[in-house]
Amino acid sequence: MLGKIFCVVGLAGILPLGCLAQLSEGTKVGINTGTGLDAPRSGVFWTSPAGQPGVVGDFYIDSLWHDGDVKLMKPVGQIGGHESDSIAGISIRYNILNEELEVLADEAKKDIRVIRGSQIKSFTIRHELGDVRYLNLASYDPKGESKGFGAVLASGRVTLVKVYKPKITRPNYNPSFGTGEKNTVVRLSTAYYLLSGSGVQKVNLNKKSLLPLLADRKPEMDRYLKEHDPDLKDETQAASLIQYYNSK
């Protein structure tokens, strides 16, 4: 059973991730078997991970399991009629290639279920050194066409995120010479985006790319650059610039 699901957070996310109500044992059993939610197993979540035969490489930002919380796009009905758009305290990891959030339902049985990325607004992974929140770029795109989840580096009026995407190399094996790669190889690449009320903007970590998007506060930005002389190629220093922008 999903022994690590302790609480369900209420709608709109206006309350902290505390216990509004504990899940009943029946609900826990139902979730683990795919019948605890008023949605088919092949629909919103609790399907099995999609197999990728002949594919090798990096599928995860972090392949280890970590406790985390999930915010869904829409509230989902549970046993008893209660609806919630959030689940707290589950063990998760994000499969970038499949665009699925894997959930460790039963560690002893190696039972893994998934929540499809299209159903997730955001999720938070809890690490010893701090929590990392990931936002669905599609939530900030008026057309809903942007793909992937971005790790939040700085948030506020504009939010800077780091997005991991799969870089796929197709098989190039030559049987005549016995050379090349027989499998499809996946490696992770990264890109940066600014999220705001006006949408999703891909950026490079440099003055030429970032400063025009912060031009409505040009005097403050010029002052910050003069005083701190940040190396904006460093994501930590770029994030500090965005945080300063959001504070003004």
C-alpha positions in Angstrom: 0.0 0.0 0.0 1.0 3.6 -0.3 2.1 3.8 3.2 3.8 7.2 2.6 0.6 9.0 1.7 -0.3 10.7 4.9 -2.4 13.7 3.9 -4.4 15.3 1.1 -4.0 19.1 0.6 -7.1 21.1 -0.1 -8.1 22.9 -3.3 -6.3 26.0 -4.7 -3.2 25.3 -2.6 -4.0 28.1 -0.1 -3.1 25.9 2.9 0.3 24.6 3.7 1.2 21.0 3.1 -0.3 19.8 6.4 -2.9 17.2 7.2 -6.5 18.3 6.3 -7.6 14.7 6.6 -5.9 11.4 6.7 -6.7 9.0 3.9 -8.8 6.0 5.0 -7.3 2.5 4.8 -9.8 1.8 2.1 -8.7 4.7 0.0 -5.1 3.7 0.4 -5.9 0.2 -0.8 -7.9 1.6 -3.7 -5.2 3.9 -4.8 -2.6 1.1 -4.7 -4.9 -1.1 -6.9 -5.9 1.7 -9.2 -9.5 1.9 -8.0 -9.3 4.5 -5.3 -9.9 7.4 -7.6 -12.9 8.1 -9.8 -10.7 7.9 -12.9 -9.7 4.9 -15.0 -6.2 3.5 -14.4 -5.4 4.3 -18.0 -6.5 7.8 -17.6 -5.2 10.3 -15.0 -2.8 8.1 -13.1 -1.8 4.8 -11.5 -0.9 3.1 -14.7 2.3 1.1 -15.0 5.4 2.8 -16.4 5.7 2.7 -20.2 8.4 0.3 -21.4 11.2 1.5 -23.6 12.9 -1.6 -25.1 16.2 -0.9 -26.9 16.6 2.5 -25.2 19.5 3.1 -22.8 21.0 6.2 -21.1 19.7 8.9 -18.7 15.9 8.9 -18.1 15.9 10.8 -14.8 17.2 14.0 -13.3 17.8 11.8 -10.2 17.1 8.1 -10.3 16.8 7.9 -6.5 13.4 7.9 -4.9 12.5 11.0 -2.8 9.5 12.1 -0.8 7.5 14.6 -2.6 4.1 16.3 -3.2 2.1 16.6 -6.4 -0.3 19.3 -7.5 -2.7 18.1 -10.2 -4.2 20.1 -13.1 -7.7 19.3 -11.9 -9.3 18.0 -8.7 -9.8 14.2 -8.7 -12.6 12.4 -6.9 -11.7 9.9 -4.2 -13.5 7.3 -2.3 -16.3 8.9 -0.3 -16.9 11.8 -2.7 -14.1 14.1 -1.6 -12.1 15.9 -4.3 -8.5 17.2 -4.1 -6.0 18.5 -6.6 -3.0 17.6 -4.3 -1.3 14.6 -2.8 1.4 14.9 -0.2 4.1 12.5 1.1 4.6 10.0 -1.7 7.9 8.6 -3.0 8.5 9.9 -6.5 11.0 10.5 -9.4 10.4 12.1 -12.8 11.0 10.1 -16.0 11.9 12.8 -18.5 11.9 10.5 -21.5 8.3 9.3 -20.9 7.1 12.6 -19.4 5.7 10.7 -16.4 6.1 11.1 -12.6 6.8 7.6 -11.2 5.3 6.8 -7.8 6.8 4.0 -5.6 3.6 2.3 -4.5 5.3 -0.7 -2.8 9.1 -0.8 -2.3 9.2 -4.4 -1.3 7.2 -5.6 -4.3 9.0 -3.0 -6.6 5.5 -1.8 -7.6 5.8 1.4 -9.5 2.9 3.5 -10.9 2.9 6.7 -12.8 1.1 10.0 -13.1 1.2 11.4 -16.6 2.9 14.7 -16.9 0.0 16.3 -18.7 -2.1 15.8 -15.6 0.4 17.6 -13.3 0.6 21.3 -12.6 3.6 21.0 -10.4 5.5 18.7 -8.1 8.0 19.1 -5.3 10.9 16.7 -4.5 12.3 16.9 -1.0 16.1 16.6 -0.7 18.3 16.7 2.4 19.8 20.0 1.1 16.4 21.5 0.3 13.2 21.1 -1.7 13.1 21.5 -5.4 9.8 22.5 -7.1 9.1 21.7 -10.7 6.5 23.6 -12.8 4.7 22.4 -15.9 5.6 24.9 -18.6 2.2 24.2 -20.3 0.5 25.9 -17.3 2.2 29.2 -18.3 1.7 28.9 -22.0 -1.6 30.4 -23.3 -1.6 27.8 -26.1 -0.5 25.0 -23.8 2.1 23.9 -26.3 5.2 24.2 -24.1 6.6 20.9 -22.9 8.4 19.7 -19.9 8.9 20.6 -16.2 11.2 23.3 -15.0 13.1 23.3 -11.7 12.5 26.7 -10.0 15.6 28.7 -9.6 13.9 32.1 -8.8 10.3 32.9 -8.4 8.0 35.9 -8.3 6.7 38.3 -10.9 8.9 36.3 -13.3 10.1 32.8 -12.6 13.4 31.4 -13.8 13.4 27.7 -14.3 15.8 25.0 -15.5 14.3 22.5 -17.8 15.8 19.0 -18.5 15.0 17.5 -21.9 16.0 14.2 -23.5 18.6 14.3 -26.3 18.1 11.2 -28.3 20.7 9.5 -30.6 19.2 6.9 -32.9 21.0 3.5 -33.4 23.8 3.6 -36.0 25.0 0.1 -35.9 26.7 -1.2 -39.0 26.4 -5.0 -39.1 28.9 -5.3 -42.0 31.7 -3.8 -39.8 30.3 -4.6 -36.4 30.6 -1.0 -35.4 28.2 1.6 -34.0 25.5 1.6 -31.3 22.6 -0.9 -31.5 20.4 0.9 -29.0 18.7 4.3 -28.9 20.8 6.4 -26.5 19.3 9.1 -24.3 21.3 11.9 -22.7 19.9 14.9 -20.7 20.2 18.4 -22.0 19.2 21.6 -20.2 17.6 24.9 -21.2 16.4 27.9 -19.2 13.1 29.7 -19.4 11.4 32.7 -17.9 7.8 32.2 -16.9 5.4 35.1 -16.4 1.8 36.2 -17.0 2.7 36.8 -20.6 3.8 33.3 -21.2 7.0 31.2 -21.6 10.2 32.7 -22.9 13.4 30.6 -23.6 16.5 32.5 -22.5 20.2 32.1 -22.4 22.1 33.0 -19.2 23.7 36.2 -20.4 23.0 39.9 -20.4 21.9 40.0 -24.0 19.2 37.5 -23.5 18.0 38.4 -19.9 18.1 42.2 -19.7 15.6 43.0 -22.4 13.0 41.0 -20.6 13.7 43.0 -17.4 13.7 46.4 -19.2 10.7 47.7 -17.3 13.0 48.0 -14.3 16.1 49.1 -16.1 17.5 51.6 -13.6 17.3 49.0 -10.8 18.9 46.3 -13.0 21.7 48.7 -14.1 22.3 49.5 -10.4 22.4 45.8 -9.5 24.9 45.0 -12.3 27.1 47.9 -11.3 27.2 46.9 -7.7 27.5 43.1 -8.0 29.0 42.5 -11.4 27.4 39.0 -11.6 28.6 36.3 -13.9 25.2 35.5 -15.5 26.5 32.3 -17.0 26.3 31.0 -13.5 22.7 29.9 -12.8 22.9 30.9 -9.1 24.0 34.4 -10.0 21.4 34.7 -12.7 18.8 33.5 -10.3 19.9 36.2 -7.8 19.4 38.9 -10.5 15.9 37.6 -11.1 15.1 37.6 -7.4 16.3 41.2 -7.2 14.1 42.1 -10.1 11.1 40.5 -8.3 11.9 42.3 -5.1 11.5 45.8 -6.7 
